[in-house]
């Protein structure tokens, strides 16, 4: 404890405010780690099991798992791992370790699995203060230090027992949590608005990109073209291997491999055999079950396993960047890969057989402009959200260390 105090606490709080104290976290909160359930234990029905993927933006997203354990096995072995309303749960491994969520509005039994830790405040500790402390950089800094040396971030009871919590007086804990809750409410409202805007954009895309809804001034039937009429398979290996290595991702399109957060091993000597990608190219992803066709805003090179596509006819690239992500197109894509195992690359031959809408180029541009406007609105609120989160982070740093007093 004395070393952690010198390393973290005493640097931030050289003089501990009157009435404040520093204690080991287990003296301030009950905590419990989930059991290590095995894949063979999971069933299609029963008690739903949550893991780190369910922790989203401060709440539990129960749509992100279909794992269950039988009621009989739960009653026999795991009732003490049931998650209660109001529990503070935290991811203890993976890229999102230390992410915190609160269990709210549940109407069914839940239990936690490995890599999830739950906390409950003990006497003398305010619930909202504990939550704020656990999601603070002040706490994560301790955990980062305690788990140094591991290839994969992963902490558990042994690390929690060594971690410390700064406890103001109970009245000041409540005053601090009340202030932070104001920012939490603004953050939640902004997150909800962003989600609504994304849903509105998705609905707009589904109508405009399929011709179900037409913009003013446009009418007439759209042409239909096969995939191999609109796009050609382009394999350009005319480079020296010094370009940025790119990867195709579902949520960000084609991006530098260094930004994926995944350490992929490869032989640098093989880079000369990689395919060159230019800005505006499309790439058939290896992860066919995630949509399949990704757009590149970068110049670089990709593995020979990828298929690089260039347009054969005039197109508005922003139109097809969105079109190739519509439910309508993905359903068509799924129809030609039915039965193929997850992760198998879609071949250019298969893609070439698909029938794709081909509106007049001016209508493509007009639709792309409408969607771009929706994107800009979303981006403005994402920027606002980032600002609120940074304000909260700075405020927490001051309040949780006594640099700013509220009583």
VEXFIBA-177566 format. One line per 3 residues: number of its first residue (from 0); their letters; for each residue x, y, z of C-alpha. Coordinates in pm, 1 decimal. Layout:
BEGIN
NUM> a> X/Y/Z | ... $
# end
This chain:
BEGIN
0> xxx> 0.0/0.0/0.0 | 277.5/243.7/86.8 | 437.4/205.0/-257.2 $
3> xxx> 110.6/269.9/-441.4 | 54.1/573.1/-221.4 | 394.2/711.0/-315.7 $
6> xxx> 346.4/618.9/-682.7 | -3.6/754.2/-738.3 | -187.8/901.6/-443.4 $
9> xxx> 70.6/1121.5/-276.5 | 168.3/1280.2/-609.7 | -191.3/1382.3/-677.1 $
12> xxx> -280.8/1466.8/-317.6 | 32.4/1586.9/-136.0 | -187.0/1708.3/150.5 $
15> xxx> -489.9/1491.6/224.8 | -794.6/1713.3/292.6 | -928.0/1705.5/646.5 $
18> xxx> -1166.8/1413.9/699.8 | -1051.1/1227.8/387.6 | -888.9/884.8/403.3 $
21> xxx> -720.2/634.8/174.4 | -808.4/266.5/206.9 | -775.0/-56.3/12.0 $
24> xxx> -1067.2/-93.6/-226.8 | -1201.7/-412.6/-59.8 | -1263.7/-206.0/256.7 $
27> xxx> -1488.9/27.5/58.9 | -1668.2/-214.3/-173.9 | -1767.7/-577.3/-196.7 $
30> xxx> -1643.6/-723.1/-524.6 | -1684.0/-1055.5/-700.4 | -1540.5/-1204.8/-1017.0 $
33> xxx> -1753.9/-1415.0/-1249.9 | -1693.8/-1790.0/-1287.3 | -1505.1/-1936.0/-1579.9 $
36> xxx> -1788.6/-2100.3/-1770.5 | -1690.9/-2325.6/-2062.3 | -1849.5/-2324.5/-2406.1 $
39> xxx> -2004.5/-2666.1/-2356.5 | -2200.8/-2531.7/-2058.4 | -2393.9/-2278.2/-2265.2 $
42> xxx> -2747.9/-2350.0/-2378.0 | -2999.2/-2177.6/-2606.8 | -3243.7/-2108.2/-2324.5 $
45> xxx> -3225.1/-2051.6/-1951.6 | -3041.5/-1787.4/-1749.2 | -2874.4/-1526.5/-1970.2 $
48> xxx> -2498.2/-1490.9/-1917.3 | -2329.9/-1151.6/-1959.2 | -1968.9/-1085.1/-2052.8 $
51> xxx> -1751.6/-789.5/-2149.1 | -1927.9/-738.7/-2484.0 | -2247.5/-645.9/-2299.2 $
54> xxx> -2088.7/-339.7/-2135.0 | -2180.2/-54.1/-2368.6 | -2173.7/320.7/-2291.3 $
57> xxx> -2235.9/276.1/-1921.0 | -2520.0/24.5/-1944.1 | -2580.2/-342.9/-2021.5 $
60> xxx> -2677.6/-422.2/-2379.9 | -2847.7/-758.7/-2347.5 | -2893.4/-789.1/-2723.7 $
63> xxx> -2521.7/-851.0/-2761.5 | -2525.3/-1206.6/-2630.1 | -2723.3/-1522.7/-2684.3 $
66> xxx> -2541.0/-1724.6/-2422.1 | -2744.4/-1894.3/-2150.4 | -2697.0/-2155.9/-1884.9 $
69> xxx> -2965.5/-2403.0/-1790.9 | -3188.2/-2313.5/-1496.5 | -3103.3/-2645.7/-1332.6 $
72> xxx> -2726.7/-2586.8/-1346.1 | -2769.6/-2225.7/-1235.5 | -2974.6/-2327.5/-929.3 $
75> xxx> -2727.6/-2602.8/-845.4 | -2396.7/-2414.9/-881.3 | -2419.3/-2047.0/-972.8 $
78> xxx> -2693.3/-1860.9/-786.0 | -2430.0/-1653.8/-601.7 | -2316.2/-1514.1/-939.2 $
81> xxx> -2657.4/-1366.2/-1018.3 | -2636.4/-998.1/-1108.8 | -2862.9/-766.3/-911.6 $
84> xxx> -3033.5/-443.0/-1010.8 | -2795.0/-156.7/-936.3 | -2475.6/-363.1/-946.0 $
87> xxx> -2171.3/-183.2/-1083.6 | -2006.8/-419.2/-1331.3 | -1664.1/-385.1/-1490.3 $
90> xxx> -1474.6/-555.7/-1772.9 | -1154.9/-708.5/-1637.8 | -986.4/-812.1/-1963.1 $
93> xxx> -956.2/-731.9/-2329.3 | -942.2/-396.9/-2507.3 | -1227.7/-257.4/-2294.4 $
96> xxx> -1087.0/-355.7/-1954.7 | -1193.4/-121.4/-1674.0 | -1504.6/-20.3/-1870.2 $
99> xxx> -1789.3/28.1/-1622.5 | -2164.1/-25.0/-1659.8 | -2458.9/-16.4/-1422.9 $
102> xxx> -2725.0/-287.4/-1416.3 | -3055.1/-108.8/-1472.4 | -3410.4/-201.6/-1571.0 $
105> xxx> -3364.0/-577.3/-1587.4 | -3669.5/-799.1/-1574.8 | -3503.2/-1138.7/-1596.0 $
108> xxx> -3234.7/-1325.5/-1401.9 | -2879.2/-1261.9/-1522.4 | -2546.4/-1405.0/-1421.7 $
111> xxx> -2196.5/-1288.8/-1503.0 | -1921.4/-1486.6/-1666.0 | -1545.2/-1463.1/-1642.1 $
114> xxx> -1385.1/-1124.7/-1722.9 | -1671.7/-943.4/-1549.5 | -1638.6/-810.3/-1194.2 $
117> xxx> -1923.1/-661.5/-995.5 | -1902.7/-414.1/-707.1 | -2133.6/-304.0/-427.6 $
120> xxx> -2049.0/-16.8/-190.3 | -2000.6/-95.7/178.9 | -2119.9/120.4/468.5 $
123> xxx> -1986.5/473.2/454.7 | -1937.8/473.8/78.0 | -2177.9/656.3/-153.1 $
126> xxx> -2294.3/443.4/-447.9 | -2250.7/710.6/-714.8 | -1915.3/816.2/-573.2 $
129> xxx> -1791.3/456.7/-597.7 | -1911.3/432.5/-958.2 | -1736.5/757.6/-1049.1 $
132> xxx> -1414.9/644.5/-882.9 | -1414.7/307.2/-1059.7 | -1456.9/468.8/-1402.3 $
135> xxx> -1192.9/736.5/-1335.5 | -846.2/745.0/-1490.3 | -721.7/768.2/-1132.1 $
138> xxx> -834.8/409.2/-1068.5 | -733.7/275.1/-1410.9 | -382.4/413.9/-1365.1 $
141> xxx> -340.9/192.0/-1060.4 | -468.1/-114.0/-1244.4 | -238.1/-41.5/-1539.9 $
144> xxx> 57.7/-34.1/-1305.3 | -42.7/-350.8/-1120.8 | -83.6/-557.5/-1439.4 $
147> xxx> 228.8/-429.2/-1616.2 | 405.9/-705.9/-1805.8 | 105.7/-897.6/-1936.2 $
150> xxx> 55.7/-927.4/-2311.9 | -321.9/-903.9/-2266.6 | -475.8/-659.0/-2016.0 $
153> xxx> -627.1/-879.2/-1749.9 | -684.1/-810.7/-1382.7 | -863.5/-987.2/-1103.5 $
156> xxx> -908.3/-1009.4/-725.5 | -533.7/-1007.7/-655.1 | -502.7/-666.0/-824.1 $
159> xxx> -821.8/-522.5/-676.7 | -702.7/-613.1/-326.9 | -391.0/-402.0/-385.3 $
162> xxx> -571.2/-101.9/-534.2 | -662.8/203.6/-330.0 | -959.7/437.0/-310.4 $
165> xxx> -965.1/795.4/-188.1 | -1265.7/849.6/37.4 | -1384.4/1200.4/125.9 $
168> xxx> -1633.3/1242.8/408.8 | -1976.6/1097.7/331.4 | -2139.2/1440.3/276.5 $
171> xxx> -1861.5/1537.1/33.7 | -1887.9/1203.2/-148.4 | -2256.4/1278.1/-210.6 $
174> xxx> -2182.3/1635.3/-317.3 | -1915.5/1514.6/-561.8 | -2140.6/1244.8/-709.4 $
177> xxx> -2424.1/1498.8/-750.9 | -2198.4/1724.1/-957.5 | -2068.1/1437.6/-1170.5 $
180> xxx> -2424.4/1310.5/-1224.0 | -2502.7/1637.8/-1403.4 | -2238.0/1555.3/-1663.5 $
183> xxx> -2353.9/1191.7/-1672.4 | -2707.2/1305.3/-1757.7 | -2581.9/1532.6/-2037.2 $
186> xxx> -2361.6/1253.1/-2172.2 | -2648.4/1002.5/-2165.3 | -2883.0/1247.5/-2341.7 $
189> xxx> -2623.0/1306.9/-2613.6 | -2556.2/934.7/-2654.6 | -2929.9/870.8/-2694.0 $
192> xxx> -2959.4/1149.9/-2951.0 | -2667.5/1009.3/-3150.4 | -2832.9/667.5/-3148.3 $
195> xxx> -3161.5/819.2/-3271.6 | -2979.8/1004.5/-3550.1 | -2803.1/685.7/-3656.0 $
198> xxx> -3133.3/498.6/-3668.5 | -3287.3/781.9/-3871.4 | -2993.0/771.6/-4112.1 $
201> xxx> -3024.8/393.1/-4143.9 | -3393.8/425.3/-4234.7 | -3315.4/704.7/-4478.6 $
204> xxx> -3043.8/496.1/-4641.4 | -3269.5/195.5/-4677.6 | -3527.7/404.8/-4862.2 $
207> xxx> -3307.9/631.7/-5075.6 | -3041.7/377.0/-5168.1 | -3294.6/123.6/-5290.5 $
210> xxx> -3519.7/363.7/-5479.6 | -3815.9/312.5/-5245.8 | -3808.8/687.4/-5182.5 $
213> xxx> -3702.1/932.8/-5450.9 | -3562.7/1282.2/-5410.9 | -3751.6/1572.1/-5567.6 $
216> xxx> -3678.4/1606.7/-5936.4 | -3593.1/1242.2/-5999.2 | -3816.5/972.7/-6142.1 $
219> xxx> -3800.3/680.9/-6383.4 | -3676.1/327.2/-6330.9 | -3321.9/264.2/-6214.6 $
222> xxx> -3093.2/47.6/-6422.6 | -2979.5/-285.7/-6282.4 | -2619.2/-394.0/-6337.7 $
225> xxx> -2425.4/-700.1/-6232.1 | -2140.0/-657.9/-5988.4 | -1881.2/-740.7/-6256.5 $
228> xxx> -2028.4/-472.8/-6483.4 | -1989.6/-200.5/-6221.0 | -1659.7/-312.7/-6065.9 $
231> xxx> -1350.1/-485.2/-6197.7 | -1105.1/-703.0/-6006.2 | -788.1/-490.9/-5983.4 $
234> xxx> -459.4/-648.9/-5877.5 | -178.0/-393.5/-5881.4 | 149.1/-509.8/-5724.3 $
237> xxx> 355.6/-228.7/-5874.7 | 503.8/-91.6/-5552.2 | 816.4/-133.6/-5340.8 $
240> xxx> 645.9/-268.8/-5027.7 | 702.7/56.7/-4840.3 | 338.6/167.6/-4837.3 $
243> xxx> 114.9/149.0/-4527.8 | -31.8/-196.8/-4468.5 | -412.3/-175.5/-4459.5 $
246> xxx> -686.2/-398.7/-4321.0 | -1060.3/-415.2/-4391.9 | -1285.5/-355.2/-4090.4 $
249> xxx> -1661.6/-361.7/-4062.0 | -1711.3/-36.1/-3873.3 | -1434.2/182.3/-4018.6 $
252> xxx> -1384.9/47.1/-4369.1 | -1027.9/-2.2/-4493.3 | -785.8/149.8/-4243.4 $
255> xxx> -414.9/122.5/-4152.2 | -349.5/-211.4/-3986.2 | -174.4/-25.4/-3703.2 $
258> xxx> -511.3/128.9/-3607.3 | -701.6/-200.9/-3575.8 | -561.7/-278.5/-3230.1 $
261> xxx> -479.6/-631.1/-3346.2 | -120.0/-750.8/-3360.6 | -106.0/-948.8/-3686.0 $
264> xxx> 219.9/-1132.0/-3748.7 | 356.4/-1125.3/-4101.5 | 685.2/-1159.5/-4287.8 $
267> xxx> 801.0/-812.9/-4407.7 | 958.1/-984.6/-4710.6 | 609.2/-1080.0/-4829.7 $
270> xxx> 491.9/-717.6/-4859.1 | 609.2/-689.5/-5220.2 | 339.6/-941.6/-5311.8 $
273> xxx> 65.4/-732.0/-5149.4 | -191.8/-550.8/-5364.0 | -192.2/-173.8/-5389.6 $
276> xxx> -507.3/11.3/-5278.8 | -581.9/369.8/-5375.9 | -819.6/617.6/-5213.0 $
279> xxx> -1170.8/541.0/-5334.8 | -1112.0/170.8/-5401.7 | -1337.1/-96.6/-5255.4 $
282> xxx> -1206.9/-415.7/-5095.3 | -1386.0/-746.8/-5053.9 | -1332.4/-821.0/-4687.1 $
285> xxx> -1231.2/-1158.5/-4550.1 | -1514.2/-1122.9/-4296.4 | -1804.4/-1191.6/-4529.5 $
288> xxx> -2057.5/-1225.8/-4247.7 | -2001.4/-859.5/-4154.4 | -2112.0/-708.2/-4481.2 $
291> xxx> -1830.0/-793.2/-4712.0 | -1741.2/-483.3/-4919.4 | -1536.2/-206.8/-4755.2 $
294> xxx> -1437.8/140.5/-4880.6 | -1085.4/280.1/-4852.2 | -1000.7/640.6/-4768.5 $
297> xxx> -631.9/547.6/-4760.4 | -357.7/459.5/-5003.4 | -163.9/151.1/-4905.6 $
300> xxx> -128.1/-221.7/-4960.1 | -340.5/-518.0/-4854.3 | -282.8/-890.2/-4828.0 $
303> xxx> -311.9/-1084.3/-5156.5 | -605.0/-1266.3/-4994.1 | -817.5/-953.3/-5039.1 $
306> xxx> -991.0/-861.7/-5367.0 | -949.9/-496.4/-5467.8 | -1232.9/-343.9/-5672.4 $
309> xxx> -1227.0/-41.9/-5905.4 | -1527.3/99.9/-6084.7 | -1582.7/6.7/-6448.4 $
312> xxx> -1863.6/259.9/-6503.0 | -1902.2/617.9/-6374.4 | -2024.0/606.0/-6012.8 $
315> xxx> -2060.3/834.5/-5712.1 | -1829.2/651.1/-5475.2 | -2000.2/787.1/-5165.3 $
318> xxx> -2329.9/646.3/-5294.1 | -2187.6/295.9/-5329.0 | -1991.4/323.9/-5004.4 $
321> xxx> -2331.1/347.1/-4832.6 | -2522.7/123.8/-5075.6 | -2294.1/-174.6/-5015.7 $
324> xxx> -2377.3/-153.4/-4642.9 | -2756.8/-156.0/-4679.7 | -2962.5/-443.8/-4545.8 $
327> xxx> -3098.0/-496.2/-4896.1 | -2753.3/-551.3/-5045.2 | -2623.6/-760.6/-4754.4 $
330> xxx> -2924.7/-990.6/-4788.5 | -2833.7/-1038.3/-5155.7 | -2476.6/-1105.8/-5052.7 $
333> xxx> -2587.4/-1365.0/-4799.5 | -2791.9/-1541.8/-5065.5 | -2477.9/-1629.4/-5263.3 $
336> xxx> -2266.8/-1737.4/-4964.6 | -2527.6/-1947.5/-4782.8 | -2357.1/-2244.6/-4622.7 $
339> xxx> -2008.0/-2099.4/-4649.2 | -1834.5/-2091.6/-4313.2 | -1796.8/-1757.6/-4135.5 $
342> xxx> -1492.5/-1560.8/-4238.3 | -1448.3/-1712.1/-4586.5 | -1372.3/-1451.9/-4848.4 $
345> xxx> -1640.6/-1381.0/-5106.8 | -1489.1/-1443.3/-5447.9 | -1504.1/-1185.1/-5723.1 $
348> xxx> -1691.1/-1441.6/-5933.5 | -1965.5/-1465.7/-5669.6 | -1979.6/-1088.6/-5625.6 $
351> xxx> -1995.1/-1042.9/-6003.0 | -2324.7/-1230.2/-6027.8 | -2509.0/-993.6/-5792.5 $
354> xxx> -2765.7/-754.4/-5938.2 | -2695.0/-400.9/-5817.2 | -2895.4/-80.9/-5857.1 $
357> xxx> -2739.2/173.6/-6091.6 | -2924.0/509.3/-6073.8 | -2830.1/801.6/-6300.3 $
360> xxx> -2502.7/953.2/-6181.8 | -2663.2/1288.0/-6088.4 | -2915.6/1105.1/-5867.7 $
363> xxx> -2633.9/904.9/-5709.0 | -2459.4/1232.3/-5619.9 | -2779.3/1388.5/-5485.1 $
366> xxx> -2849.4/1089.6/-5259.8 | -2488.4/1082.6/-5140.5 | -2517.9/1453.3/-5050.0 $
369> xxx> -2830.4/1392.2/-4837.6 | -2658.6/1108.2/-4650.6 | -2344.5/1318.6/-4605.6 $
372> xxx> -2558.5/1588.4/-4440.2 | -2695.9/1326.0/-4199.3 | -2338.6/1214.3/-4128.5 $
375> xxx> -2228.5/1569.1/-4051.3 | -2513.8/1608.4/-3803.2 | -2408.9/1287.1/-3629.0 $
378> xxx> -2044.1/1397.1/-3626.8 | -2136.1/1728.5/-3463.2 | -2303.0/1548.6/-3173.4 $
381> xxx> -2019.2/1296.1/-3148.7 | -1786.3/1594.4/-3111.8 | -2014.7/1736.3/-2843.6 $
384> xxx> -2011.4/1399.5/-2665.6 | -1631.4/1388.7/-2670.3 | -1623.2/1740.1/-2524.6 $
387> xxx> -1861.4/1643.9/-2242.6 | -1660.3/1330.6/-2166.1 | -1335.6/1529.4/-2154.2 $
390> xxx> -1498.1/1789.4/-1927.2 | -1619.3/1513.1/-1697.5 | -1276.7/1349.9/-1695.2 $
393> xxx> -1105.9/1675.3/-1597.5 | -1369.9/1751.3/-1337.0 | -1340.1/1405.5/-1183.8 $
396> xxx> -963.9/1440.4/-1163.3 | -1006.1/1760.5/-961.3 | -1294.7/1643.1/-741.5 $
399> xxx> -1160.7/1295.0/-662.2 | -821.2/1428.7/-555.2 | -947.7/1722.6/-350.4 $
402> xxx> -795.6/1981.6/-586.3 | -1144.6/2125.7/-611.6 | -1361.5/2119.1/-300.0 $
405> xx> -1739.6/2125.7/-298.9 | -1799.6/2149.3/75.2 $
# end
